[in-house]
Amino acid sequence: MEEDSLLHDIALSLIPGVGSITARQLIAYAGSSQAVLSMRRRELLQIPGIGETMADRILHAQTLSRAEAELRFLDRYRIKALTFRDSEYPERLRQCPDAPLVLYVKGEADLNAEHMIAVVGTRSATGYGKKMCYELIDRLTEKGYRFTVVSGLAYGIDVAAHRASLKARQPTVAVLGHGLSTIYPSLHAQVAREICREGALVTDFVSDVKAERNNFLRRNRIIAGLSEATIVVESAEKGGALVTADIAVSYNRDVLAFPGRATDMYSAGCNRLIRLNKAALITSASDLEYVLGWLPEKKDTPRQQVLFAEPTGIEKIILDMLRTRGPMLVDELALAADIPVNKLAEILLNLELSGRVECLPGKVYQLG
């Protein structure tokens, strides 16, 4: 991306009240961030949804100097800035209506990896919760999968998920609720350094933004948006992990939750997600494979052993859509066919085994 274009994208994102949705709306109307920042009051007021208060904020924005300082910071510390127009911008996140205009990345993780799962939970993790993190990641690794674990570097389940991924030599991504000039909590600075080598630190906050409560709630949308599924390991009846799960549901992504005993405080949130059918129950790696339709990379026996019947019903509808529209993301298929992603995964698996569809990187399906 040209530096001048990035400069204005950052400047636009720094205007108070201009969130991700508004920023993209403005750019779609004007053509670029630079054009938005050059518009007159009369022109701004012609944009649907832009009132006098917002127009004044844009007209009187003094954010270019701060954006210039941010570019110097990015260059000094070798941090990538991705905008929603860049090919490297994570495709799953791009599909979300409130995806950030600019994403800052420290590290070399592939944010468009085929398998990316969010693992989140309480900061007051128990031995049971930590054990579930390690067992899930270890077992998926033993089965031959290459996958990226996304979490938030917080105490408890988050850091346990990162450490389990590092131990298994799987890439992991930490989404931060502040800028990249600091690490919070500071006790996790060493883990953050290891994550940079094996994965990436990601944020949509500029470098001088400090850790504040609302920032962590805002970053949860990125955790959910980067991932094909969100796994809640432990959570009380209220907590950030449940916020992330709700966001994932709103994005039409799968949510899974580990159950706990009825008397366990830090399983109450997970049990409630399962009871309300907001999350599929998970007890092992096999459950994740089933819900998401994963297949191990290495098989000892051929996939197809018997002949398959001709497709009917929903299978035929899916094949017809792929035939007329071409390759489609699994989320797009689920919306078009009006079927839950976990049910669609089972249908796609049967069609893939029969050779009628083919799964491409990034959970994109096409006719086989």
Secondary structure, DSSP 4 states (H G I P E B T S, - for coil): --HHHHHHHHHHHTSTT--HHHHHHHHHHHSSHHHHHT--HHHHHTSTT--HHHHHHHHT---HHHHHHHHHHHHHTT-EEEETTSTTS-HHHHTSTT--SEEEEEE---TT-S-EEEEE--SS--HHHHHHHHHHHHHHHHTT---EEEE---TTHHHHHHHHHHHTT--EEEE-SS-TTS-SSGGGHHHHHHHHHHSEEEESS-TTPPP-HHHHHHHHHHHHHH-SEEEE----SSSHHHHHHHHHHHTT-EEEE----TT-GGGHHHHHHHHTTSSEE-SSHHHHHHHHT---S--SS-S--S--PPP-HHHHHHHHHHHHH-SEEHHHHHHHHT--HHHHHHHHHHHHHTTSEEEETTTEEEE-
